[in-house]
Amino acid sequence: MSTDLTTQGAPTAPAITTESMALIESTAASLGHAHQIASALCKTAFAPAHLKNKPEEAAAAILYGAQVGLDPLAAMQNVYVIGGKPALYSRTMVAIVLAAGHAIWTDESTNSRVTVSGRRRGSDVIETVTWDTARAELAGYTTNKKYRTDPQAMLYARAAGDVARRIAPDALLGMAYTAEEMQVLEARDVTPRRESATDILAVPAPAALAESASPSAPDVITPAQSRALHAGLREHDLTDRDAGLAFVSEILGRDVESTKTLTQAEAGQVLDALAAWPTDPPESRALELDVADVEGQA
């Protein structure tokens, strides 16, 4: 005998409350506005490489940025997403936390050790975090070449990010990672999201594939070198195929049609060049440009 589930105890979906529907409608309207702004900005030089001609992703970054107090341009420059997880550069985190009325300060800062402290507004409890080179190496973060070229800034990023998230998780919407941490994860191919530089640049000809797979070519670029190389190119916004290969060719003094054809020695040469090339977070670069403009007008 069949049972009519529509009338005899079938589970029913919970009703959507008026407040929930209002939130959905408000978000939809905000997303529409964000997409309109993103569509215009993604065609300009203000859009970072990973958001060029990607208005949907830029709109999501703008919408998320608005929730933590960033204007659309700042959101596109500072919201970093991998595997669907948003992150902010540590300096941006600190700025948001300070704007919310909390306090963060640096106790110690050297090339081998950085200590940062913070206190939530209205609280007497002080959170203190120390990061040194030994801890960074143990955590695996020193795969990022910036730990060799600018260790103080990288150690500060870890310490400041930890403090900011501890004292004001609400201001940061419970954000789990800093952009600096996510870049290391991306370099390890742990949670890739963006179209990778490997896909864009490494498209070798069949002959090159045969050479790289041949036992007679033991000096070919290693998988670890390849991952580090493409992570470095991403870090410098060289994800465009022609721009990336032009950079590699210039460093090596020969035409390079694919990074798969590099030798281990050549890969090391390019990695050294990338490591020596400063890469500050977007907000730092913008600040430096503003200062340069002011000095030029003086």
C-alpha positions as CSV (number, residue, x, y, z in Angstrom):
1,M,0.0,0.0,0.0
2,S,1.5,3.3,-1.0
3,T,1.8,6.2,1.3
4,D,1.1,9.8,0.2
5,L,4.1,11.7,1.6
6,T,2.5,15.0,0.7
7,T,-0.1,14.5,3.3
8,Q,1.4,12.1,5.9
9,G,4.4,13.6,7.7
10,A,6.6,14.5,4.7
11,P,9.4,16.8,5.8
12,T,8.9,20.4,4.7
13,A,11.5,23.0,4.0
14,P,11.8,25.8,6.6
15,A,10.2,29.0,5.6
16,I,12.4,31.9,4.6
17,T,12.0,34.7,7.1
18,T,11.3,38.3,6.1
19,E,14.8,39.2,7.4
20,S,16.5,36.5,5.3
21,M,14.6,37.6,2.2
22,A,15.5,41.2,2.8
23,L,19.2,40.2,3.1
24,I,19.0,38.1,-0.2
25,E,17.4,41.0,-2.0
26,S,20.0,43.5,-0.6
27,T,22.9,41.2,-1.6
28,A,21.5,40.8,-5.1
29,A,21.2,44.5,-5.5
30,S,24.7,45.1,-4.1
31,L,26.2,42.4,-6.4
32,G,24.6,44.1,-9.4
33,H,26.2,47.4,-8.5
34,A,29.5,45.7,-7.8
35,H,29.4,44.0,-11.2
36,Q,28.8,47.3,-12.9
37,I,31.8,48.8,-11.3
38,A,33.9,45.7,-11.9
39,S,33.1,45.6,-15.6
40,A,34.4,49.1,-16.0
41,L,37.5,48.7,-13.8
42,C,38.6,45.4,-15.2
43,K,39.4,47.0,-18.5
44,T,41.7,49.6,-16.9
45,A,45.3,49.5,-15.6
46,F,44.0,49.7,-12.1
47,A,42.9,46.0,-12.3
48,P,45.6,43.6,-11.1
49,A,46.6,40.9,-13.5
50,H,44.5,38.1,-12.0
51,L,41.3,40.2,-12.4
52,K,41.9,41.5,-15.9
53,N,38.7,40.9,-17.9
54,K,37.1,38.9,-15.1
55,P,34.3,41.2,-13.9
56,E,32.5,38.4,-12.0
57,E,35.5,37.7,-9.8
58,A,36.2,41.4,-9.4
59,A,32.6,41.9,-8.4
60,A,32.9,39.3,-5.7
61,A,36.1,40.9,-4.4
62,I,34.4,44.3,-4.3
63,L,31.4,42.9,-2.5
64,Y,33.6,41.2,0.1
65,G,35.8,44.2,0.4
66,A,32.8,46.4,1.2
67,Q,32.0,44.1,4.2
68,V,35.4,44.9,5.7
69,G,35.3,48.6,4.8
70,L,37.3,48.7,1.6
71,D,36.3,50.8,-1.4
72,P,36.1,49.0,-4.8
73,L,39.6,50.0,-6.0
74,A,41.2,49.0,-2.7
75,A,39.2,45.7,-2.6
76,M,40.4,44.7,-6.1
77,Q,44.0,45.5,-5.2
78,N,44.0,43.8,-1.8
79,V,41.5,40.9,-1.7
80,Y,43.4,37.8,-2.6
81,V,41.4,34.5,-3.2
82,I,42.6,30.9,-3.5
83,G,40.4,27.9,-3.4
84,G,37.4,30.1,-2.6
85,K,39.1,31.4,0.5
86,P,39.5,35.3,0.7
87,A,42.6,36.8,2.3
88,L,44.0,40.2,2.8
89,Y,47.6,41.5,2.9
90,S,48.7,41.8,6.5
91,R,49.1,45.6,6.3
92,T,45.5,45.9,5.0
93,M,44.4,43.7,7.9
94,V,46.2,46.0,10.4
95,A,44.6,49.1,8.7
96,I,41.1,47.6,9.1
97,V,41.7,46.6,12.7
98,L,43.1,50.1,13.6
99,A,40.1,51.8,11.8
100,A,37.8,49.7,14.0
101,G,39.4,51.3,17.1
102,H,41.7,48.5,18.2
103,A,45.4,48.8,18.8
104,I,48.4,47.1,17.1
105,W,52.0,47.9,17.6
106,T,55.5,46.5,16.9
107,D,57.7,45.5,19.9
108,E,60.7,44.2,18.0
109,S,61.7,44.0,14.3
110,T,64.9,42.6,12.9
111,N,65.8,40.5,9.9
112,S,65.6,37.3,12.0
113,R,62.8,38.1,14.5
114,V,59.6,40.2,14.7
115,T,57.3,40.7,17.6
116,V,53.9,42.4,17.3
117,S,51.3,43.1,20.0
118,G,47.7,44.2,20.0
119,R,44.8,45.0,22.3
120,R,41.1,45.0,21.5
121,R,39.3,48.2,22.2
122,G,38.0,48.3,25.7
123,S,40.1,45.3,26.8
124,D,43.2,45.1,29.0
125,V,44.3,41.8,27.5
126,I,47.4,42.2,25.2
127,E,48.0,39.6,22.5
128,T,51.7,39.2,21.6
129,V,53.0,37.1,18.7
130,T,56.6,36.5,17.7
131,W,57.8,35.0,14.4
132,D,61.4,34.3,13.7
133,T,63.2,32.6,10.8
134,A,63.4,29.3,12.6
135,R,59.6,29.2,13.1
136,A,59.0,30.3,9.5
137,E,61.2,27.6,8.2
138,L,59.5,25.0,10.4
139,A,56.2,26.1,9.0
140,G,57.4,25.9,5.4
141,Y,56.9,29.5,4.6
142,T,60.5,30.1,3.6
143,T,59.8,28.6,0.2
144,N,58.6,32.1,-0.6
145,K,61.8,33.9,-1.9
146,K,60.8,37.1,-0.1
147,Y,62.0,35.4,3.2
148,R,65.5,35.6,1.7
149,T,65.3,39.1,0.1
150,D,63.1,40.9,2.7
151,P,62.8,38.7,5.8
152,Q,61.8,41.5,8.1
153,A,58.7,42.4,6.1
154,M,57.6,38.7,5.7
155,L,58.1,38.0,9.5
156,Y,56.1,41.1,10.3
157,A,53.3,40.0,7.9
158,R,52.9,36.7,9.8
159,A,53.1,38.3,13.3
160,A,50.8,41.2,12.5
161,G,48.3,39.0,10.7
162,D,48.1,36.7,13.6
163,V,47.6,39.5,16.1
164,A,45.0,41.2,13.9
165,R,42.9,38.0,13.6
166,R,43.2,37.3,17.4
167,I,42.0,40.7,18.7
168,A,39.4,41.6,16.0
169,P,38.1,38.5,14.1
170,D,34.8,40.3,13.7
171,A,36.4,43.2,11.9
172,L,38.0,40.8,9.5
173,L,34.9,38.5,9.1
174,G,36.8,35.6,10.7
175,M,39.4,35.6,7.9
176,A,41.6,32.6,8.3
177,Y,44.7,33.5,6.2
178,T,46.8,36.5,5.2
179,A,47.5,37.0,1.5
180,E,51.2,36.2,2.3
181,E,50.2,32.8,3.6
182,M,47.9,32.1,0.7
183,Q,50.7,32.9,-1.8
184,V,52.8,30.2,-0.2
185,L,50.0,27.7,-0.4
186,E,49.4,28.7,-4.0
187,A,53.1,28.2,-4.8
188,R,52.8,24.7,-3.3
189,D,49.7,24.0,-5.5
190,V,47.8,23.2,-2.3
191,T,44.6,25.0,-3.2
192,P,44.9,26.6,-6.6
193,R,42.1,28.8,-7.9
194,R,43.5,31.2,-10.5
195,E,44.5,30.2,-14.0
196,S,48.1,29.2,-13.2
197,A,51.1,30.6,-14.9
198,T,52.0,26.9,-15.6
199,D,49.0,26.6,-17.8
200,I,49.7,29.9,-19.5
201,L,53.4,29.7,-20.0
202,A,54.4,26.0,-20.1
203,V,53.0,24.8,-23.5
204,P,56.0,23.0,-24.9
205,A,56.3,21.6,-28.4
206,P,56.1,17.8,-28.8
207,A,59.9,17.7,-29.3
208,A,60.4,19.5,-26.0
209,L,58.1,17.1,-24.2
210,A,60.0,14.2,-25.5
211,E,63.3,15.8,-24.4
212,S,62.0,16.5,-20.9
213,A,60.8,12.9,-20.6
214,S,64.0,11.4,-21.9
215,P,66.5,9.9,-19.5
216,S,69.2,11.6,-21.6
217,A,68.1,15.0,-20.3
218,P,68.8,14.8,-16.6
219,D,69.5,18.5,-16.4
220,V,65.9,19.6,-17.3
221,I,64.1,21.9,-15.0
222,T,62.7,20.0,-12.0
223,P,59.0,20.1,-11.0
224,A,59.9,22.0,-7.8
225,Q,61.8,24.6,-9.8
226,S,58.9,24.9,-12.2
227,R,56.4,25.5,-9.4
228,A,58.7,28.1,-7.8
229,L,59.3,29.8,-11.2
230,H,55.6,30.1,-12.0
231,A,54.8,31.2,-8.4
232,G,57.4,34.0,-8.8
233,L,56.0,35.1,-12.2
234,R,52.5,35.3,-10.6
235,E,53.9,37.3,-7.7
236,H,55.2,39.8,-10.2
237,D,52.0,39.9,-12.3
238,L,53.7,38.1,-15.2
239,T,50.9,35.6,-15.9
240,D,50.6,36.8,-19.5
241,R,52.3,34.2,-21.7
242,D,54.2,36.7,-23.8
243,A,55.3,38.9,-20.9
244,G,56.4,35.9,-18.8
245,L,58.5,34.4,-21.6
246,A,59.9,37.8,-22.6
247,F,61.1,38.2,-19.0
248,V,62.7,34.7,-18.9
249,S,64.3,35.3,-22.4
250,E,65.8,38.6,-21.2
251,I,67.3,37.0,-18.1
252,L,68.8,34.1,-20.0
253,G,69.9,36.1,-23.1
254,R,68.2,33.7,-25.5
255,D,64.7,33.1,-27.0
256,V,62.6,30.8,-24.7
257,E,59.5,29.4,-26.2
258,S,58.5,27.4,-23.1
259,T,59.7,27.2,-19.5
260,K,59.6,23.4,-19.9
261,T,62.7,23.6,-22.0
262,L,64.9,25.3,-19.3
263,T,67.7,23.5,-17.7
264,Q,68.1,23.4,-14.0
265,A,70.9,25.9,-14.1
266,E,68.8,28.3,-16.2
267,A,65.8,27.9,-13.9
268,G,68.0,28.7,-11.0
269,Q,69.2,31.9,-12.8
270,V,65.6,33.0,-13.4
271,L,64.6,32.3,-9.8
272,D,67.5,34.3,-8.5
273,A,66.4,37.2,-10.8
274,L,62.8,37.0,-9.5
275,A,64.0,36.9,-5.9
276,A,66.1,40.0,-6.4
277,W,63.2,41.9,-7.8
278,P,61.3,43.7,-5.0
279,T,57.6,42.8,-4.7
280,D,55.7,44.9,-2.1
281,P,52.0,44.5,-1.5
282,P,49.8,46.6,-3.8
283,E,49.1,49.2,-1.1
284,S,52.8,49.6,-0.5
285,R,53.5,50.2,-4.1
286,A,50.7,52.7,-4.3
287,L,52.1,54.6,-1.3
288,E,55.6,54.7,-2.9
289,L,54.1,56.1,-6.1
290,D,52.3,58.7,-4.2
291,V,55.4,59.7,-2.3
292,A,57.4,59.9,-5.6
293,D,54.7,62.1,-7.1
294,V,54.8,64.5,-4.2
295,E,58.6,64.6,-4.2
296,G,58.6,65.2,-7.9
297,Q,56.3,68.2,-7.5
298,A,58.4,69.7,-4.6
